[in-house]
Amino acid sequence: MVSSPHEAMHQIFREDPELFARALPRAGIPFPKPTSIQFLDTDLTEIKPLARRVDTLLRITTEDNDGYLLAFESQGKPDQEKHSSWTYYLAYLYATYKVPPILLVLCRDKNTASWAANPIRIGLPAHTSIAAFPLVLGPDNLPTIIDPDEAEQDIPLAVLSALAHAKDPALPAILEALATALANIGGNALDDWAEYTEIGLGDTPARALWRNLVAMRPSRFPGSGTIVEEYRIKGFAQGEAEGKAKGEAEGRARGEAEGRVQDILRILDLRGIDITEAARERISGCTDLDTLGTWFDRSLTATDAEELFAQG
């Protein structure tokens, strides 16, 4: 399983190697349909003291020719040092495998995606010796999937959409569609996608939103092993651990209420909703879990903080 947002952005193509063939056309980049896909060693080290590793590397076979190599790089921010690494990767791969190498950069924000899409030119102003043209998948060209039915048709693409749009204002709607799709499909195999998404979101308010969205969705396959049940089990275990540390049931309830308060405030902040001081004090001072649950549900769609407190 993945261990960080960086890993999630490229390892999703290890989970579903054909995903790139569906994602690139959706981003407006035509590509030949693969007939076979082979994983290759990601170690591109040639001189032992200098280790160079691409994030993920696939060899693609097509009907028309000998195919090509697809090197994936997950990029979190602009980094000029990457230009030398990327040109090295392409030159090394072409020299080693004798088939065309393609660099596909995966980005989580528009600024990085725009930087990564710029051609890399090495040489003098009067003459370019080497030029590289990375392909980029990011928030500018990947689809924003906010329809649960569409998400259900291609879960890996929906997960990739969520990770690529992690800094997009539409993220709550994307996550809600994905959580609904996962609950509709159910089954043990999809537990991994829920965890994958959580790790890919990183240590952000969106992670709290995702956890609550998944826990709220009723599964069509109730019982042990379902996504919802797994999250309830994890939540119960976490609550028990906190309860033992506090030593009292009252302490557990207070901790749960405080956690829910933080979730509500984080969701409102993530959605760009202004919170008046009076509203913040009212939310923070509430200890009733039922009331907090109602306010949490409303925080997902409210247009202002006062809508949380509406009667009825």
C-alpha positions as a Markdown table, in Angstrom:
| # | Residue | x | y | z |
|---|---|---|---|---|
| 1 | Met | 0.0 | 0.0 | 0.0 |
| 2 | Val | 1.1 | 3.6 | -0.7 |
| 3 | Ser | 2.7 | 5.6 | 2.1 |
| 4 | Ser | 2.5 | 9.2 | 1.0 |
| 5 | Pro | 0.6 | 11.6 | -1.4 |
| 6 | His | 3.7 | 11.5 | -3.7 |
| 7 | Glu | 3.6 | 7.8 | -3.9 |
| 8 | Ala | -0.1 | 7.7 | -4.5 |
| 9 | Met | 0.1 | 9.9 | -7.6 |
| 10 | His | 2.2 | 7.4 | -9.5 |
| 11 | Gln | 1.6 | 4.1 | -7.8 |
| 12 | Ile | -2.1 | 4.3 | -8.8 |
| 13 | Phe | -0.8 | 3.3 | -12.3 |
| 14 | Arg | 0.8 | 0.2 | -10.7 |
| 15 | Glu | -2.6 | -0.7 | -9.3 |
| 16 | Asp | -4.2 | -0.2 | -12.7 |
| 17 | Pro | -1.6 | -0.1 | -15.5 |
| 18 | Glu | -4.2 | 0.6 | -18.2 |
| 19 | Leu | -5.4 | 3.8 | -16.4 |
| 20 | Phe | -3.0 | 6.0 | -18.4 |
| 21 | Ala | -4.7 | 4.8 | -21.6 |
| 22 | Arg | -8.0 | 6.1 | -20.3 |
| 23 | Ala | -6.7 | 9.2 | -18.5 |
| 24 | Leu | -4.7 | 10.7 | -21.4 |
| 25 | Pro | -7.5 | 10.9 | -23.9 |
| 26 | Arg | -9.7 | 12.4 | -21.2 |
| 27 | Ala | -7.0 | 15.1 | -20.9 |
| 28 | Gly | -7.1 | 15.7 | -24.6 |
| 29 | Ile | -3.9 | 13.8 | -25.3 |
| 30 | Pro | -4.4 | 11.1 | -28.0 |
| 31 | Phe | -2.3 | 8.0 | -27.5 |
| 32 | Pro | -2.2 | 4.6 | -29.3 |
| 33 | Lys | -4.1 | 1.8 | -27.5 |
| 34 | Pro | -1.8 | -0.7 | -25.7 |
| 35 | Thr | -1.9 | -4.4 | -26.5 |
| 36 | Ser | 0.3 | -5.3 | -23.6 |
| 37 | Ile | 1.9 | -3.6 | -20.6 |
| 38 | Gln | 5.1 | -4.7 | -18.8 |
| 39 | Phe | 6.5 | -3.3 | -15.6 |
| 40 | Leu | 10.2 | -2.5 | -15.8 |
| 41 | Asp | 12.9 | -1.8 | -13.2 |
| 42 | Thr | 12.7 | 1.8 | -12.0 |
| 43 | Asp | 16.4 | 1.9 | -11.1 |
| 44 | Leu | 18.1 | 4.0 | -13.8 |
| 45 | Thr | 21.5 | 4.0 | -12.1 |
| 46 | Glu | 24.5 | 3.8 | -14.4 |
| 47 | Ile | 27.3 | 5.0 | -12.2 |
| 48 | Lys | 27.0 | 3.3 | -8.9 |
| 49 | Pro | 27.7 | 6.3 | -6.6 |
| 50 | Leu | 25.0 | 8.3 | -8.4 |
| 51 | Ala | 21.6 | 6.7 | -8.0 |
| 52 | Arg | 18.7 | 7.8 | -10.3 |
| 53 | Arg | 15.3 | 6.3 | -10.0 |
| 54 | Val | 12.1 | 7.1 | -11.9 |
| 55 | Asp | 8.9 | 6.8 | -9.9 |
| 56 | Thr | 7.1 | 4.2 | -12.1 |
| 57 | Leu | 8.2 | 2.7 | -15.4 |
| 58 | Leu | 6.1 | 0.7 | -17.9 |
| 59 | Arg | 6.9 | -0.8 | -21.3 |
| 60 | Ile | 3.9 | -0.5 | -23.6 |
| 61 | Thr | 3.3 | -2.6 | -26.7 |
| 62 | Thr | 1.0 | -1.5 | -29.5 |
| 63 | Glu | -0.3 | -3.0 | -32.7 |
| 64 | Asp | 1.5 | -0.5 | -34.9 |
| 65 | Asn | 5.1 | -0.7 | -33.8 |
| 66 | Asp | 7.5 | -1.9 | -31.1 |
| 67 | Gly | 5.8 | 0.3 | -28.5 |
| 68 | Tyr | 7.3 | 2.8 | -26.1 |
| 69 | Leu | 8.3 | 3.3 | -22.5 |
| 70 | Leu | 6.2 | 5.4 | -20.2 |
| 71 | Ala | 8.1 | 6.9 | -17.2 |
| 72 | Phe | 5.9 | 8.4 | -14.5 |
| 73 | Glu | 7.1 | 11.2 | -12.2 |
| 74 | Ser | 5.0 | 12.6 | -9.3 |
| 75 | Gln | 5.9 | 16.2 | -8.9 |
| 76 | Gly | 4.7 | 18.3 | -5.9 |
| 77 | Lys | 6.3 | 21.6 | -6.7 |
| 78 | Pro | 8.5 | 23.3 | -9.4 |
| 79 | Asp | 12.1 | 22.2 | -9.1 |
| 80 | Gln | 14.6 | 23.2 | -11.8 |
| 81 | Glu | 16.9 | 20.3 | -10.7 |
| 82 | Lys | 14.4 | 17.9 | -12.2 |
| 83 | His | 15.1 | 19.1 | -15.7 |
| 84 | Ser | 18.6 | 17.5 | -15.6 |
| 85 | Ser | 17.1 | 14.3 | -14.0 |
| 86 | Trp | 14.3 | 14.0 | -16.6 |
| 87 | Thr | 16.5 | 14.5 | -19.6 |
| 88 | Tyr | 18.9 | 11.9 | -18.2 |
| 89 | Tyr | 16.0 | 9.5 | -17.7 |
| 90 | Leu | 14.9 | 9.8 | -21.3 |
| 91 | Ala | 18.4 | 9.5 | -22.7 |
| 92 | Tyr | 19.2 | 6.5 | -20.5 |
| 93 | Leu | 16.0 | 4.7 | -21.3 |
| 94 | Tyr | 16.4 | 5.2 | -25.1 |
| 95 | Ala | 20.0 | 4.0 | -25.0 |
| 96 | Thr | 19.0 | 1.0 | -22.9 |
| 97 | Tyr | 15.8 | -0.2 | -24.5 |
| 98 | Lys | 16.0 | 1.2 | -28.0 |
| 99 | Val | 12.4 | 2.3 | -28.0 |
| 100 | Pro | 10.9 | 5.8 | -27.6 |
| 101 | Pro | 10.6 | 6.9 | -24.0 |
| 102 | Ile | 7.8 | 9.2 | -22.9 |
| 103 | Leu | 7.8 | 11.2 | -19.7 |
| 104 | Leu | 4.5 | 11.6 | -17.9 |
| 105 | Val | 4.5 | 14.1 | -15.0 |
| 106 | Leu | 1.7 | 13.9 | -12.4 |
| 107 | Cys | 0.8 | 17.1 | -10.6 |
| 108 | Arg | -1.5 | 18.1 | -7.8 |
| 109 | Asp | -1.7 | 21.9 | -8.5 |
| 110 | Lys | -2.0 | 24.1 | -11.5 |
| 111 | Asn | 1.3 | 26.1 | -10.9 |
| 112 | Thr | 3.4 | 22.9 | -10.8 |
| 113 | Ala | 1.5 | 21.4 | -13.8 |
| 114 | Ser | 2.1 | 24.6 | -15.9 |
| 115 | Trp | 5.8 | 24.6 | -15.0 |
| 116 | Ala | 6.2 | 20.8 | -15.7 |
| 117 | Ala | 4.6 | 21.2 | -19.2 |
| 118 | Asn | 7.3 | 23.6 | -20.4 |
| 119 | Pro | 9.7 | 22.1 | -22.9 |
| 120 | Ile | 13.2 | 21.4 | -21.6 |
| 121 | Arg | 15.9 | 22.7 | -23.9 |
| 122 | Ile | 19.6 | 22.1 | -23.3 |
| 123 | Gly | 22.2 | 23.9 | -25.3 |
| 124 | Leu | 23.1 | 27.4 | -26.4 |
| 125 | Pro | 20.7 | 30.2 | -27.3 |
| 126 | Ala | 21.8 | 29.7 | -30.9 |
| 127 | His | 21.5 | 25.9 | -30.9 |
| 128 | Thr | 19.5 | 23.4 | -28.8 |
| 129 | Ser | 21.4 | 20.1 | -28.4 |
| 130 | Ile | 18.6 | 18.3 | -26.4 |
| 131 | Ala | 14.9 | 19.0 | -26.1 |
| 132 | Ala | 12.4 | 17.2 | -24.0 |
| 133 | Phe | 8.6 | 17.7 | -24.0 |
| 134 | Pro | 7.0 | 16.2 | -20.9 |
| 135 | Leu | 3.4 | 15.2 | -20.9 |
| 136 | Val | 1.5 | 16.4 | -17.8 |
| 137 | Leu | -1.6 | 15.1 | -16.0 |
| 138 | Gly | -3.0 | 17.5 | -13.5 |
| 139 | Pro | -6.0 | 19.7 | -12.4 |
| 140 | Asp | -6.0 | 21.6 | -15.7 |
| 141 | Asn | -6.7 | 18.6 | -18.0 |
| 142 | Leu | -7.9 | 15.7 | -15.8 |
| 143 | Pro | -11.7 | 15.5 | -15.5 |
| 144 | Thr | -13.5 | 16.8 | -12.4 |
| 145 | Ile | -15.7 | 13.8 | -11.6 |
| 146 | Ile | -18.6 | 14.9 | -9.4 |
| 147 | Asp | -21.2 | 12.4 | -10.7 |
| 148 | Pro | -21.3 | 9.2 | -8.6 |
| 149 | Asp | -22.4 | 7.2 | -11.6 |
| 150 | Glu | -19.4 | 8.4 | -13.6 |
| 151 | Ala | -17.1 | 7.7 | -10.7 |
| 152 | Glu | -18.6 | 4.2 | -10.3 |
| 153 | Gln | -17.8 | 3.4 | -14.0 |
| 154 | Asp | -14.0 | 3.9 | -13.4 |
| 155 | Ile | -13.0 | 4.0 | -9.8 |
| 156 | Pro | -9.2 | 4.3 | -10.4 |
| 157 | Leu | -9.8 | 7.4 | -12.7 |
| 158 | Ala | -12.1 | 8.9 | -10.1 |
| 159 | Val | -9.4 | 8.4 | -7.4 |
| 160 | Leu | -6.8 | 10.0 | -9.7 |
| 161 | Ser | -9.1 | 12.9 | -10.3 |
| 162 | Ala | -9.5 | 13.4 | -6.5 |
| 163 | Leu | -5.8 | 13.4 | -5.9 |
| 164 | Ala | -5.0 | 15.7 | -8.9 |
| 165 | His | -7.7 | 18.1 | -7.7 |
| 166 | Ala | -6.6 | 18.0 | -4.0 |
| 167 | Lys | -6.2 | 21.8 | -4.0 |
| 168 | Asp | -9.3 | 22.5 | -6.1 |
| 169 | Pro | -12.4 | 24.2 | -4.5 |
| 170 | Ala | -14.5 | 21.4 | -6.1 |
| 171 | Leu | -12.7 | 18.8 | -4.0 |
| 172 | Pro | -15.6 | 18.2 | -1.6 |
| 173 | Ala | -17.9 | 17.4 | -4.5 |
| 174 | Ile | -15.3 | 15.1 | -6.0 |
| 175 | Leu | -14.8 | 13.3 | -2.8 |
| 176 | Glu | -18.5 | 13.0 | -2.1 |
| 177 | Ala | -19.1 | 11.4 | -5.6 |
| 178 | Leu | -16.2 | 9.0 | -5.0 |
| 179 | Ala | -17.4 | 8.0 | -1.5 |
| 180 | Thr | -20.9 | 7.4 | -2.9 |
| 181 | Ala | -19.5 | 5.3 | -5.8 |
| 182 | Leu | -17.4 | 3.2 | -3.4 |
| 183 | Ala | -20.4 | 2.6 | -1.1 |
| 184 | Asn | -22.6 | 1.6 | -4.1 |
| 185 | Ile | -20.1 | -1.0 | -5.3 |
| 186 | Gly | -19.1 | -2.3 | -1.9 |
| 187 | Gly | -16.9 | -5.4 | -1.4 |
| 188 | Asn | -13.6 | -6.1 | 0.2 |
| 189 | Ala | -11.6 | -5.2 | -2.9 |
| 190 | Leu | -12.6 | -1.6 | -2.7 |
| 191 | Asp | -11.4 | -1.0 | 0.9 |
| 192 | Asp | -8.0 | -0.4 | -0.6 |
| 193 | Trp | -9.3 | 2.4 | -2.8 |
| 194 | Ala | -10.7 | 4.2 | 0.3 |
| 195 | Glu | -7.4 | 3.9 | 2.1 |
| 196 | Tyr | -5.5 | 4.8 | -1.0 |
| 197 | Thr | -7.5 | 8.0 | -1.3 |
| 198 | Glu | -7.0 | 8.9 | 2.3 |
| 199 | Ile | -3.2 | 8.5 | 2.1 |
| 200 | Gly | -3.1 | 10.4 | -1.2 |
| 201 | Leu | -4.8 | 13.4 | 0.3 |
| 202 | Gly | -2.0 | 13.8 | 2.8 |
| 203 | Asp | -2.2 | 15.6 | 6.1 |
| 204 | Thr | -4.8 | 18.1 | 5.1 |
| 205 | Pro | -8.4 | 19.0 | 6.1 |
| 206 | Ala | -9.5 | 17.1 | 3.1 |
| 207 | Arg | -8.5 | 13.9 | 4.8 |
| 208 | Ala | -10.9 | 14.5 | 7.7 |
| 209 | Leu | -13.6 | 15.3 | 5.2 |
| 210 | Trp | -12.9 | 12.0 | 3.3 |
| 211 | Arg | -13.0 | 9.9 | 6.5 |
| 212 | Asn | -16.4 | 11.3 | 7.4 |
| 213 | Leu | -17.8 | 11.0 | 3.9 |
| 214 | Val | -16.9 | 7.3 | 3.7 |
| 215 | Ala | -18.2 | 6.6 | 7.2 |
| 216 | Met | -21.5 | 8.3 | 6.4 |
| 217 | Arg | -22.2 | 6.3 | 3.2 |
| 218 | Pro | -24.5 | 3.3 | 3.8 |
| 219 | Ser | -23.1 | 0.3 | 1.9 |
| 220 | Arg | -25.3 | -2.0 | -0.2 |
| 221 | Phe | -23.3 | -4.8 | 1.3 |
| 222 | Pro | -23.6 | -4.3 | 5.1 |
| 223 | Gly | -21.6 | -6.3 | 7.5 |
| 224 | Ser | -18.0 | -7.2 | 8.1 |
| 225 | Gly | -15.5 | -6.4 | 5.4 |
| 226 | Thr | -17.3 | -3.6 | 3.7 |
| 227 | Ile | -15.8 | -0.1 | 3.3 |
| 228 | Val | -18.2 | 1.5 | 5.8 |
| 229 | Glu | -17.7 | -1.3 | 8.3 |
| 230 | Glu | -13.9 | -1.1 | 8.1 |
| 231 | Tyr | -14.0 | 2.6 | 8.8 |
| 232 | Arg | -16.4 | 2.0 | 11.7 |
| 233 | Ile | -14.1 | -0.6 | 13.1 |
| 234 | Lys | -11.1 | 1.7 | 12.8 |
| 235 | Gly | -13.1 | 4.5 | 14.4 |
| 236 | Phe | -14.2 | 2.3 | 17.3 |
| 237 | Ala | -10.7 | 1.1 | 17.9 |
| 238 | Gln | -9.4 | 4.7 | 17.9 |
| 239 | Gly | -12.1 | 5.7 | 20.3 |
| 240 | Glu | -11.2 | 2.8 | 22.6 |
| 241 | Ala | -7.6 | 3.8 | 22.6 |
| 242 | Glu | -8.4 | 7.4 | 23.5 |
| 243 | Gly | -10.9 | 6.1 | 26.1 |
| 244 | Lys | -8.2 | 4.0 | 27.8 |
| 245 | Ala | -5.8 | 7.0 | 27.8 |
| 246 | Lys | -8.4 | 9.2 | 29.5 |
| 247 | Gly | -9.8 | 6.5 | 31.7 |
| 248 | Glu | -13.4 | 7.6 | 31.6 |
| 249 | Ala | -16.3 | 7.2 | 29.3 |
| 250 | Glu | -17.1 | 10.9 | 29.8 |
| 251 | Gly | -13.6 | 11.7 | 28.6 |
| 252 | Arg | -14.2 | 9.6 | 25.5 |
| 253 | Ala | -17.4 | 11.4 | 24.7 |
| 254 | Arg | -15.8 | 14.8 | 25.2 |
| 255 | Gly | -12.9 | 13.8 | 22.9 |
| 256 | Glu | -15.3 | 12.7 | 20.2 |
| 257 | Ala | -17.3 | 15.9 | 20.4 |
| 258 | Glu | -14.1 | 17.9 | 20.2 |
| 259 | Gly | -13.0 | 15.9 | 17.1 |
| 260 | Arg | -16.3 | 16.5 | 15.4 |
| 261 | Val | -16.1 | 20.2 | 16.1 |
| 262 | Gln | -12.7 | 20.3 | 14.5 |
| 263 | Asp | -14.1 | 18.3 | 11.5 |
| 264 | Ile | -16.9 | 20.9 | 11.0 |
| 265 | Leu | -14.5 | 23.8 | 11.2 |
| 266 | Arg | -12.1 | 22.2 | 8.8 |
| 267 | Ile | -14.8 | 21.4 | 6.3 |
| 268 | Leu | -16.1 | 25.0 | 6.3 |
| 269 | Asp | -12.6 | 26.3 | 6.0 |
| 270 | Leu | -11.8 | 23.9 | 3.1 |
| 271 | Arg | -14.9 | 25.0 | 1.3 |
| 272 | Gly | -14.0 | 28.7 | 1.8 |
| 273 | Ile | -17.0 | 29.4 | 4.0 |
| 274 | Asp | -16.5 | 32.5 | 6.3 |
| 275 | Ile | -17.0 | 31.6 | 10.0 |
| 276 | Thr | -18.0 | 34.5 | 12.2 |
| 277 | Glu | -16.6 | 34.6 | 15.7 |
| 278 | Ala | -20.1 | 34.0 | 17.1 |
| 279 | Ala | -20.6 | 31.0 | 14.9 |
| 280 | Arg | -17.2 | 29.6 | 15.8 |
| 281 | Glu | -17.9 | 30.0 | 19.5 |
| 282 | Arg | -21.3 | 28.3 | 19.1 |
| 283 | Ile | -19.8 | 25.3 | 17.3 |
| 284 | Ser | -16.8 | 25.0 | 19.6 |
| 285 | Gly | -19.0 | 25.2 | 22.7 |
| 286 | Cys | -21.3 | 22.4 | 21.7 |
| 287 | Thr | -20.9 | 19.0 | 23.3 |
| 288 | Asp | -24.0 | 17.3 | 22.1 |
| 289 | Leu | -23.0 | 14.6 | 19.5 |
| 290 | Asp | -26.4 | 14.5 | 17.8 |
| 291 | Thr | -26.4 | 18.3 | 17.3 |
| 292 | Leu | -22.8 | 18.2 | 16.0 |
| 293 | Gly | -23.7 | 15.4 | 13.7 |
| 294 | Thr | -26.5 | 17.5 | 12.2 |
| 295 | Trp | -24.1 | 20.5 | 11.8 |
| 296 | Phe | -21.5 | 18.3 | 10.2 |
| 297 | Asp | -24.0 | 17.1 | 7.6 |
| 298 | Arg | -25.0 | 20.6 | 6.8 |
| 299 | Ser | -21.4 | 21.8 | 6.6 |
| 300 | Leu | -21.0 | 19.8 | 3.4 |
| 301 | Thr | -23.5 | 21.9 | 1.5 |
| 302 | Ala | -24.0 | 25.1 | 3.5 |
| 303 | Thr | -23.4 | 28.4 | 1.7 |
| 304 | Asp | -22.7 | 30.2 | 5.0 |
| 305 | Ala | -22.0 | 29.2 | 8.6 |
| 306 | Glu | -25.5 | 30.3 | 9.8 |
| 307 | Glu | -27.2 | 27.6 | 7.8 |
| 308 | Leu | -25.8 | 25.1 | 10.2 |
| 309 | Phe | -28.1 | 26.4 | 13.0 |
| 310 | Ala | -31.3 | 26.5 | 11.0 |
| 311 | Gln | -34.3 | 24.9 | 12.7 |
| 312 | Gly | -36.0 | 21.8 | 11.3 |
